[in-house]
Amino acid sequence: MKRAASLALGFCLLTFAVAAQPTIVITGGRVFTNDPAKPAATAIAIKGNTILAVGTDEEIEAIPGDANTKRYRLKGDVVIPGLNDAHVHPGLGPVGIGIGSGPDSTVADVAAALASVTDESPASQWIIGIVGRTIMLDETVNRAKLDQLAPGHKVMLRSFTGHGLILSSKALEEAGVTESTPDPPGGRFGHNADGTLNGRVFEYAGYPILRKIAQLTQLPGDLTAALHDYCDTAIRFGITSIQAMPFDDDETLWDQAMRDADCKLRVRHIFTPITLPPLLPRTDFAFKGTSGIKWILDGTPVEKGAALRTPYPDGGGSGQLNFQSFTRLIKSGITAKEQLLFHAAGDLTTATLLKEMENTTGVNWPAERLRIEHGDGLLPDLDTRAKNLGVIVVINPTHFFASPLYPQGGFMRAKSLLAIPLTVAIGSDGPPFNPYVDIKEATVRADGNRREELTREEAVRAYTLGSALAEKRDDKGVLAPGKLADLAVLSQNIFTVRADALPNTVSLLTIVGGKIALDDLP
């Protein structure tokens, strides 16, 4: 009887092995699985687009393959689930003559940069510069100033945060903004004392301008080429999924360009409306791979646009909400049966959002997995409410340098969010982007807040499993049987290498859905 049982068991195992012949086998690795049942392994077998088995070299090599099985024998290289950038803005946006300005530029820097290009630049071309806190908080840098520095030219200064513009008169004219243009819901135009436009534009007043200028200045194929280059770079970092929020580019044009870009990544296109219709019809989600709706509830502390319950430490008010009520925004997702994502930087913004969620009856909020993007203002007094509502927080570690711009009291948390516990994901908010810079900044914070630093394992988990949960996907972010075969073999051990060396990490082998997207293994 025992012999018969053994024969039957052996026959079943042989049948399973033959039926489950792997297409890819990786051995000799140091596998970070994200699977609590088997947190570490050395080998993986893949069949088709999913993981067949994870274990020791001996266990995986015992599974018979065939002549077509691709085998990789590593030399202790680290293997991780494919990285999933939960908050990123790939695209192109407005195209023009760039000036040598940046986030730290002063008025003198901008003046010199404009002087260096205006004489040789035709008036038909846009002149575009990136600026930061110094310029955005200086009310004297306005339409009149740009007209003085670059007469007759279309000049646009953009805050590096994406939450403010300063336009010259010609730029306003080209963008279709007139003295009678009203403030749109969620946005505002700056005005002089006499009521005329001063060229300073914020939030939802600026987003349509960016998309219009992008369409006016891009050449056919430009956006496709930019997205192709982005995807190629991401694959080389070991990124296998992105959750993209088109910001500067028209959504339909962006969607078609991404289709044409031959992108090897998994691309989630998150709908980012730039206007506030009464309700969003389902037809707005006809884009390939589009899911979720993102709304922007306030600005950032850089331009003092994040809405706070107390004033900014250096004066200048307490910011403001983009919308007095979030009810219509919440209903837009509930009606369309789409996940909701809310940019919420300030603590007033976060508290208001949580209150309006609590006041919305008939919704199982934990099942909705509503996302708070950035989450700077999720302060400790809001923890219980956030936990009960099941919100997910997508943090951006490269923003942590800005925490001193907020009042004291626990802004820009990370470690303590896990302790609540909440699901935490990581997004680059790029471009520019480098996931290993994000991991470095999450584990060695620029603001010196050591209590909120993640371990490297926690950071990688947030960048993989956390991001998968944040897109309502339970089939990736973990290297375990039955999960999607998305993984990366890395050029160095990101769990032990010096922090300052982390940004040098690249992928040697990137697999997306069981397909080889990059093979640079020696």
C-alpha positions as CSV (number, residue, x, y, z in Angstrom):
1,M,0.0,0.0,0.0
2,K,2.8,2.4,0.9
3,R,4.7,1.5,-2.3
4,A,1.6,2.2,-4.4
5,A,1.1,5.6,-2.6
6,S,4.8,6.5,-3.3
7,L,4.4,5.5,-7.0
8,A,1.3,7.6,-7.2
9,L,3.0,10.6,-5.6
10,G,6.0,10.3,-7.9
11,F,3.7,10.1,-10.9
12,C,1.9,13.3,-9.8
13,L,5.2,15.2,-9.2
14,L,6.5,14.1,-12.6
15,T,3.3,15.1,-14.3
16,F,3.4,18.5,-12.6
17,A,7.1,19.0,-13.6
18,V,6.4,18.2,-17.2
19,A,3.3,20.4,-17.3
20,A,5.2,23.2,-15.5
21,Q,8.4,23.4,-17.5
22,P,9.9,26.8,-16.8
23,T,10.7,29.3,-19.5
24,I,13.3,31.1,-17.4
25,V,15.4,29.8,-14.5
26,I,17.6,32.1,-12.4
27,T,19.9,30.6,-9.8
28,G,22.8,31.8,-7.6
29,G,21.1,35.0,-6.6
30,R,20.2,36.8,-3.4
31,V,16.5,37.1,-3.8
32,F,14.5,39.7,-1.8
33,T,11.0,38.2,-2.2
34,N,8.7,40.5,-0.2
35,D,7.0,37.2,0.8
36,P,6.8,36.8,4.5
37,A,6.4,33.0,4.0
38,K,9.8,32.9,2.3
39,P,11.6,36.2,2.7
40,A,14.8,35.1,1.1
41,A,15.8,32.6,-1.6
42,T,18.6,32.0,-4.2
43,A,16.6,30.9,-7.2
44,I,13.4,31.5,-9.2
45,A,11.6,29.6,-11.9
46,I,9.4,31.5,-14.4
47,K,6.8,30.0,-16.7
48,G,5.1,32.4,-19.1
49,N,4.2,35.6,-17.4
50,T,4.1,34.4,-13.8
51,I,6.5,33.0,-11.2
52,L,6.4,29.2,-11.1
53,A,8.6,28.6,-8.0
54,V,11.0,30.3,-5.6
55,G,13.5,28.5,-3.5
56,T,17.1,27.2,-3.3
57,D,19.2,26.5,-6.3
58,E,18.7,22.7,-5.7
59,E,15.0,23.0,-5.5
60,I,14.6,25.1,-8.6
61,E,17.2,23.1,-10.7
62,A,15.2,20.0,-9.9
63,I,12.3,21.3,-12.0
64,P,13.0,20.0,-15.5
65,G,13.1,22.4,-18.3
66,D,13.6,21.9,-22.0
67,A,15.9,23.1,-24.8
68,N,14.0,26.5,-24.8
69,T,14.4,27.2,-21.1
70,K,16.6,30.3,-20.6
71,R,19.0,29.8,-17.7
72,Y,20.8,32.5,-15.8
73,R,23.5,31.6,-13.2
74,L,24.2,34.6,-11.1
75,K,27.1,35.2,-8.8
76,G,25.4,36.3,-5.7
77,D,23.6,39.3,-7.5
78,V,20.7,40.8,-5.7
79,V,17.3,40.1,-7.2
80,I,14.3,42.3,-6.3
81,P,10.7,42.5,-7.4
82,G,10.4,45.0,-10.3
83,L,10.3,48.6,-9.0
84,N,6.9,50.4,-9.3
85,D,7.1,54.2,-9.5
86,A,3.8,55.1,-7.9
87,H,3.8,58.8,-8.8
88,V,5.6,60.0,-12.0
89,H,5.0,62.5,-14.8
90,P,6.7,61.2,-18.0
91,G,6.1,63.4,-21.0
92,L,7.5,66.4,-22.7
93,G,5.3,69.5,-22.2
94,P,6.1,72.9,-23.6
95,V,9.1,73.1,-25.8
96,G,11.2,76.3,-26.2
97,I,14.5,77.9,-25.6
98,G,15.7,77.0,-22.1
99,I,17.5,79.6,-20.0
100,G,20.1,78.8,-17.4
101,S,17.8,79.1,-14.4
102,G,17.0,76.7,-11.7
103,P,15.2,76.2,-8.3
104,D,17.8,78.4,-6.5
105,S,17.8,81.2,-9.1
106,T,17.5,84.9,-7.9
107,V,16.1,87.8,-9.8
108,A,19.6,88.7,-11.0
109,D,20.1,85.2,-12.2
110,V,16.9,85.3,-14.3
111,A,17.7,88.7,-15.6
112,A,21.1,87.5,-16.8
113,A,19.7,84.3,-18.3
114,L,17.1,86.2,-20.3
115,A,19.7,88.8,-21.4
116,S,21.8,85.9,-22.8
117,V,19.1,84.6,-25.1
118,T,16.7,87.4,-26.0
119,D,18.9,89.1,-28.6
120,E,19.4,86.0,-30.6
121,S,15.9,84.4,-30.1
122,P,13.1,85.2,-32.5
123,A,10.0,86.5,-30.9
124,S,8.1,83.5,-32.3
125,Q,9.9,81.1,-30.0
126,W,9.0,80.5,-26.4
127,I,11.6,81.2,-23.7
128,I,11.2,78.8,-20.7
129,G,12.9,78.9,-17.4
130,I,12.7,76.8,-14.2
131,V,12.6,78.7,-10.9
132,G,12.0,78.0,-7.2
133,R,11.0,79.6,-3.9
134,T,12.9,82.8,-4.2
135,I,11.3,83.8,-7.5
136,M,7.8,82.4,-6.7
137,L,7.6,84.4,-3.5
138,D,8.9,87.6,-5.0
139,E,5.8,89.5,-6.2
140,T,8.0,91.9,-8.2
141,V,8.8,89.1,-10.6
142,N,5.7,89.5,-12.7
143,R,4.4,90.2,-16.2
144,A,5.8,93.7,-16.2
145,K,9.2,92.5,-15.1
146,L,9.4,89.9,-17.8
147,D,8.3,92.4,-20.4
148,Q,11.1,94.7,-19.3
149,L,13.7,92.0,-19.4
150,A,12.6,90.4,-22.6
151,P,10.4,92.9,-24.5
152,G,8.2,91.4,-27.2
153,H,9.1,87.8,-26.2
154,K,6.9,84.9,-25.0
155,V,8.5,84.1,-21.6
156,M,7.3,81.5,-19.1
157,L,8.9,80.9,-15.8
158,R,7.8,77.7,-14.2
159,S,8.1,76.7,-10.5
160,F,10.0,73.4,-10.3
161,T,7.2,72.1,-8.2
162,G,4.7,72.4,-11.1
163,H,2.4,74.6,-9.1
164,G,3.0,78.1,-10.4
165,L,3.8,80.1,-13.6
166,I,4.9,83.6,-14.4
167,L,4.1,84.7,-17.9
168,S,5.0,87.7,-20.0
169,S,2.3,89.7,-21.9
170,K,3.1,87.9,-25.1
171,A,2.9,84.6,-23.4
172,L,-0.5,85.4,-21.8
173,E,-1.7,86.4,-25.3
174,E,-0.5,83.2,-26.9
175,A,-2.1,81.2,-24.1
176,G,-5.4,82.8,-24.7
177,V,-5.6,84.5,-21.3
178,T,-7.2,88.0,-21.3
179,E,-8.1,90.5,-18.7
180,S,-11.6,89.1,-18.7
181,T,-10.6,85.5,-18.2
182,P,-12.1,84.3,-14.9
183,D,-10.4,82.2,-12.3
184,P,-11.3,78.6,-13.0
185,P,-12.4,76.2,-10.2
186,G,-9.2,75.2,-8.4
187,G,-7.0,77.9,-9.8
188,R,-6.3,81.6,-9.8
189,F,-4.7,84.4,-11.8
190,G,-2.7,87.0,-10.0
191,H,-3.8,90.7,-10.3
192,N,-2.2,94.1,-9.8
193,A,-3.8,96.6,-7.5
194,D,-5.7,98.1,-10.5
195,G,-7.2,94.7,-11.3
196,T,-5.0,93.9,-14.4
197,L,-3.3,90.6,-14.8
198,N,0.2,90.5,-13.2
199,G,1.2,87.3,-15.1
200,R,1.4,85.1,-12.0
201,V,-0.7,81.9,-12.4
202,F,-1.4,79.2,-9.9
203,E,-2.8,75.6,-9.8
204,Y,-5.8,74.8,-12.1
205,A,-5.4,78.2,-13.9
206,G,-2.0,77.1,-15.1
207,Y,-2.5,73.5,-16.1
208,P,-4.6,74.2,-19.3
209,I,-1.9,76.8,-20.3
210,L,0.9,74.2,-20.0
211,R,-1.0,71.7,-22.2
212,K,-1.9,74.4,-24.8
213,I,1.7,75.6,-25.1
214,A,2.8,72.0,-25.4
215,Q,0.5,71.4,-28.3
216,L,1.7,74.7,-29.9
217,T,5.4,74.0,-29.6
218,Q,5.9,70.2,-30.0
219,L,6.7,68.8,-33.4
220,P,5.1,65.5,-34.6
221,G,6.8,62.6,-32.9
222,D,8.4,64.6,-30.2
223,L,6.2,63.3,-27.4
224,T,6.6,59.7,-28.6
225,A,10.3,60.0,-28.7
226,A,10.4,61.5,-25.2
227,L,8.2,58.7,-23.8
228,H,10.4,56.0,-25.5
229,D,13.5,57.5,-24.0
230,Y,11.8,57.6,-20.6
231,C,10.7,54.0,-20.8
232,D,14.2,52.9,-21.9
233,T,15.8,54.7,-18.9
234,A,13.3,53.2,-16.5
235,I,13.9,49.6,-17.7
236,R,17.7,50.2,-17.1
237,F,16.9,51.1,-13.5
238,G,14.9,47.9,-13.0
239,I,11.5,49.7,-13.0
240,T,8.9,47.4,-14.4
241,S,5.7,49.4,-13.6
242,I,4.9,53.1,-13.6
243,Q,1.8,55.0,-12.5
244,A,1.8,57.9,-14.8
245,M,0.0,61.2,-14.3
246,P,0.2,63.3,-17.5
247,F,0.6,66.8,-16.4
248,D,1.9,69.0,-19.2
249,D,0.6,67.0,-22.1
250,D,-2.9,66.5,-23.4
251,E,-4.2,63.2,-22.1
252,T,-5.4,61.8,-25.5
253,L,-2.2,62.8,-27.2
254,W,-0.1,61.4,-24.4
255,D,-2.0,58.1,-24.5
256,Q,-1.5,57.7,-28.2
257,A,2.2,58.6,-27.9
258,M,2.7,56.0,-25.2
259,R,1.1,53.4,-27.5
260,D,3.5,54.4,-30.2
261,A,6.6,54.5,-27.9
262,D,7.2,50.7,-27.8
263,C,7.4,50.9,-24.0
264,K,8.3,47.7,-22.3
265,L,7.0,48.8,-18.9
266,R,3.6,48.2,-17.4
267,V,2.0,51.6,-17.7
268,R,-0.9,52.7,-15.6
269,H,-2.3,56.0,-17.0
270,I,-4.0,57.9,-14.2
271,F,-6.5,60.4,-15.5
272,T,-5.5,63.9,-14.4
273,P,-8.3,66.3,-15.3
274,I,-7.4,70.0,-15.7
275,T,-11.0,71.2,-15.4
276,L,-13.9,70.5,-13.1
277,P,-16.9,69.2,-15.0
278,P,-20.1,68.4,-13.0
279,L,-19.4,64.6,-13.2
280,L,-16.9,62.6,-15.2
281,P,-18.5,60.2,-17.7
282,R,-17.2,56.7,-18.2
283,T,-16.1,57.6,-21.7
284,D,-13.2,59.6,-20.2
285,F,-11.6,56.3,-19.2
286,A,-11.4,54.9,-22.8
287,F,-7.6,55.4,-22.8
288,K,-5.6,52.3,-22.9
289,G,-4.7,51.2,-19.4
290,T,-6.3,54.2,-17.8
291,S,-7.6,53.9,-14.3
292,G,-7.9,56.2,-11.3
293,I,-8.6,60.0,-11.1
294,K,-6.2,62.4,-9.6
295,W,-7.2,65.8,-8.1
296,I,-4.9,68.4,-6.8
297,L,-6.2,69.9,-3.5
298,D,-3.5,72.4,-2.7
299,G,0.0,73.5,-3.6
300,T,3.3,72.9,-2.0
301,P,5.3,74.6,0.8
302,V,7.8,75.9,-1.7
303,E,5.5,78.6,-2.9
304,K,3.5,78.5,0.4
305,G,0.6,77.0,-1.4
306,A,0.1,73.9,0.9
307,A,-2.9,74.7,3.1
308,L,-2.0,74.7,6.8
309,R,-3.9,74.8,10.1
310,T,-1.2,77.2,11.4
311,P,0.8,79.9,9.6
312,Y,4.1,79.2,7.9
313,P,7.0,79.7,10.2
314,D,8.5,82.6,8.3
315,G,5.2,84.4,7.7
316,G,3.3,84.8,4.5
317,G,0.0,83.2,5.5
318,S,-1.1,79.6,5.8
319,G,-1.7,78.7,2.1
320,Q,-5.1,77.9,0.7
321,L,-7.2,75.0,-0.5
322,N,-7.8,74.8,-4.2
323,F,-11.4,73.9,-3.6
324,Q,-13.7,75.0,-0.8
325,S,-15.4,71.6,-0.9
326,F,-14.1,68.3,-2.1
327,T,-17.5,66.7,-2.4
328,R,-17.7,66.8,-6.2
329,L,-14.2,65.5,-6.5
330,I,-15.0,62.6,-4.3
331,K,-18.2,61.8,-6.2
332,S,-16.3,61.9,-9.5
333,G,-14.5,58.7,-8.5
334,I,-17.4,57.0,-6.7
335,T,-19.7,57.6,-9.7
336,A,-17.1,56.5,-12.2
337,K,-16.1,53.5,-10.0
338,E,-12.5,54.6,-10.2
339,Q,-9.8,54.8,-7.5
340,L,-9.3,58.4,-6.2
341,L,-5.9,60.0,-5.8
342,F,-5.6,63.4,-4.0
343,H,-2.6,65.6,-4.0
344,A,-2.7,66.8,-0.4
345,A,0.4,68.5,1.0
346,G,-0.9,70.6,4.0
347,D,-2.4,69.4,7.2
348,L,-5.5,71.5,6.7
349,T,-5.9,69.8,3.3
350,T,-5.5,66.4,4.8
351,A,-7.8,67.0,7.7
352,T,-10.5,68.4,5.4
353,L,-10.2,65.4,3.0
354,L,-10.6,62.9,5.8
355,K,-13.6,64.8,7.2
356,E,-15.3,64.8,3.8
357,M,-14.6,61.1,3.4
358,E,-16.2,60.4,6.8
359,N,-19.2,62.5,5.8
360,T,-19.7,60.5,2.5
361,T,-22.0,57.7,3.4
362,G,-22.4,54.3,1.8
363,V,-18.7,53.9,0.9
364,N,-16.5,51.2,2.1
365,W,-13.4,53.4,2.1
366,P,-10.7,50.7,3.0
367,A,-11.9,48.8,-0.1
368,E,-11.5,51.9,-2.2
369,R,-7.8,52.3,-1.3
370,L,-8.1,56.1,-1.7
371,R,-4.6,57.5,-2.1
372,I,-3.1,60.6,-0.5
373,E,-0.3,61.8,-2.8
374,H,2.7,63.2,-0.9
375,G,1.0,63.1,2.4
376,D,3.2,65.8,4.0
377,G,0.4,66.9,6.3
378,L,-0.8,63.6,7.6
379,L,0.1,64.6,11.2
380,P,-0.2,62.3,14.3
381,D,-3.5,63.7,15.4
382,L,-5.0,62.4,12.1
383,D,-3.6,58.9,12.4
384,T,-6.7,57.1,13.8
385,R,-9.0,58.6,11.2
386,A,-6.6,57.7,8.3
387,K,-6.3,54.2,9.6
388,N,-10.0,53.7,9.9
389,L,-10.5,55.0,6.3
390,G,-7.8,52.8,5.0
391,V,-6.0,55.5,3.0
392,I,-2.8,54.8,1.2
393,V,0.1,57.3,1.3
394,V,2.4,57.8,-1.6
395,I,5.5,59.5,-0.3
396,N,8.3,61.2,-2.4
397,P,11.6,61.0,-0.5
398,T,13.3,63.6,-2.7
399,H,10.9,66.1,-1.2
400,F,12.1,65.6,2.4
401,F,14.6,68.4,2.1
402,A,11.6,70.8,2.2
403,S,10.2,69.7,5.6
404,P,11.8,72.8,7.4
405,L,9.5,75.0,5.3
406,Y,6.5,73.6,7.3
407,P,5.7,74.5,10.9
408,Q,7.2,72.1,13.5
409,G,5.0,69.2,14.4
410,G,5.6,66.1,12.3
411,F,5.3,67.0,8.6
412,M,6.7,64.6,5.9
413,R,6.5,61.4,7.9
414,A,7.5,58.0,6.7
415,K,8.6,55.4,9.3
416,S,5.7,56.3,11.7
417,L,3.2,55.9,8.9
418,L,4.1,52.2,8.7
419,A,3.5,52.0,12.5
420,I,-0.1,53.3,12.3
421,P,-0.2,51.0,10.2
422,L,-0.8,52.4,6.7
423,T,0.2,51.1,3.3
424,V,3.1,53.4,2.1
425,A,4.2,53.5,-1.5
426,I,7.0,55.5,-3.1
427,G,6.9,57.6,-6.2
428,S,9.7,59.7,-7.7
429,D,7.5,62.6,-8.8
430,G,9.9,62.8,-11.7
431,P,11.3,63.4,-14.1
432,P,14.1,63.6,-13.2
433,F,14.0,60.2,-11.6
434,N,16.3,57.6,-10.2
435,P,14.7,55.1,-7.8
436,Y,17.9,54.5,-5.9
437,V,18.1,58.2,-5.2
438,D,14.6,57.8,-3.7
439,I,15.7,54.8,-1.6
440,K,18.8,56.8,-0.4
441,E,16.7,59.8,0.5
442,A,14.1,57.6,2.3
443,T,16.8,56.0,4.4
444,V,19.2,58.9,4.9
445,R,16.9,61.9,5.1
446,A,18.1,65.3,3.8
447,D,16.2,67.0,6.7
448,G,18.1,65.0,9.3
449,N,14.9,63.5,10.8
450,R,16.4,60.2,11.8
451,R,13.3,58.9,13.5
452,E,11.4,58.9,10.2
453,E,14.1,57.1,8.2
454,L,13.1,53.8,6.6
455,T,15.3,50.8,6.6
456,R,16.4,49.9,3.1
457,E,14.2,46.8,3.2
458,E,11.2,49.0,4.1
459,A,12.1,51.4,1.3
460,V,12.3,48.6,-1.3
461,R,9.1,47.1,0.0
462,A,7.3,50.5,-0.3
463,Y,8.7,50.8,-3.9
464,T,7.5,47.4,-4.9
465,L,4.7,45.8,-2.8
466,G,3.5,49.2,-1.4
467,S,3.2,50.6,-4.9
468,A,1.4,47.5,-6.2
469,L,-1.2,47.8,-3.4
470,A,-1.5,51.5,-4.2
471,E,-2.7,50.7,-7.7
472,K,-5.1,48.0,-6.4
473,R,-2.9,45.2,-7.8
474,D,-2.4,42.2,-5.6
475,D,-0.6,40.2,-8.3
476,K,2.8,41.9,-8.3
477,G,5.4,43.4,-6.0
478,V,6.1,39.9,-4.5
479,L,8.3,37.2,-5.9
480,A,6.2,34.2,-5.1
481,P,4.5,31.4,-7.1
482,G,1.5,32.7,-9.1
483,K,2.6,36.4,-9.0
484,L,3.6,38.3,-12.1
485,A,7.1,37.7,-13.2
486,D,8.4,41.2,-12.9
487,L,11.9,41.5,-11.4
488,A,15.3,43.0,-11.7
489,V,18.8,41.7,-11.1
490,L,20.9,44.6,-9.8
491,S,24.5,45.7,-10.4
492,Q,25.2,46.0,-6.7
493,N,23.8,45.0,-3.3
494,I,21.5,47.8,-2.5
495,F,21.0,46.5,1.1
496,T,24.7,46.8,2.1
497,V,26.3,49.3,-0.3
498,R,27.3,52.7,1.1
499,A,24.4,55.2,1.0
500,D,26.2,57.6,-1.3
501,A,26.8,54.7,-3.8
502,L,23.1,53.8,-4.1
503,P,22.4,56.2,-7.0
504,N,24.9,54.3,-9.1
505,T,22.8,51.2,-9.1
506,V,21.4,49.9,-12.4
507,S,19.7,46.8,-13.5
508,L,21.6,44.0,-15.3
509,L,18.5,42.0,-16.1
510,T,15.0,43.4,-16.2
511,I,12.1,41.0,-16.7
512,V,8.5,42.2,-17.2
513,G,5.8,39.6,-17.3
514,G,8.2,36.9,-18.0
515,K,9.7,38.7,-21.0
516,I,13.3,39.9,-21.1
517,A,13.2,43.7,-21.3
518,L,16.9,44.2,-20.6
519,D,19.8,41.7,-20.5
520,D,23.2,43.3,-19.6
521,L,24.4,40.4,-17.6
522,P,28.1,39.6,-18.2
